[in-house]
């Protein structure tokens, strides 16, 4: 799977591609502000709050 980024995200000083893939959370969740992520058959929900925080829940 390829990393998902917006071009301005790649130029953030704290991010280095050598540290691993970079994913832009807003692109992952889309207009819905939530995305489901599956790990070992368990479903997790990634959500962006109105305050702009990320929450990952089971």
C-alpha positions as CSV (number, residue, x, y, z in Angstrom):
1,X,0.0,0.0,0.0
2,X,1.3,3.5,-0.8
3,X,1.4,6.3,1.6
4,X,-1.4,8.8,1.2
5,X,-0.4,12.4,1.5
6,X,-1.2,15.9,0.5
7,X,1.8,17.7,-1.0
8,X,2.0,20.3,1.8
9,X,2.2,17.4,4.3
10,X,5.4,16.1,2.9
11,X,7.2,19.4,3.6
12,X,6.4,19.4,7.3
13,X,9.8,19.6,9.2
14,X,8.9,16.9,11.7
15,X,8.2,14.3,9.0
16,X,10.8,12.2,7.2
17,X,9.9,9.6,4.6
18,X,12.7,7.4,5.9
19,X,10.8,6.9,9.2
20,X,8.0,5.0,7.3
21,X,4.9,5.7,5.3
22,X,3.1,9.0,5.8
23,X,-0.7,9.1,5.8
24,X,-2.7,12.3,5.8
25,X,-5.6,11.5,8.3
26,X,-8.0,13.9,6.5
27,X,-7.5,12.0,3.2
28,X,-8.0,8.6,5.1
29,X,-11.3,9.7,6.7
30,X,-12.7,11.8,3.8
31,X,-15.8,13.9,4.3
32,X,-17.2,11.5,6.9
33,X,-14.4,12.3,9.4
34,X,-14.2,8.6,10.3
35,X,-12.4,5.6,8.8
36,X,-12.5,1.9,9.8
37,X,-9.2,0.1,10.1
38,X,-8.9,-3.6,10.4
39,X,-6.1,-5.3,12.3
40,X,-6.1,-9.1,12.8
41,X,-9.8,-9.3,12.2
42,X,-10.6,-6.6,14.7
43,X,-12.2,-3.3,13.5
44,X,-11.0,0.0,14.8
45,X,-12.5,3.4,14.1
46,X,-10.3,6.4,13.4
47,X,-12.1,9.7,14.0
48,X,-11.2,13.4,13.7
49,X,-13.0,15.4,16.4
50,X,-14.5,18.9,15.9
51,X,-11.4,20.2,17.8
52,X,-9.1,18.5,15.2
53,X,-7.9,15.7,17.5
54,X,-7.5,12.1,16.3
55,X,-9.2,9.3,18.3
56,X,-8.8,5.6,17.6
57,X,-11.3,3.2,19.2
58,X,-12.2,-0.4,19.1
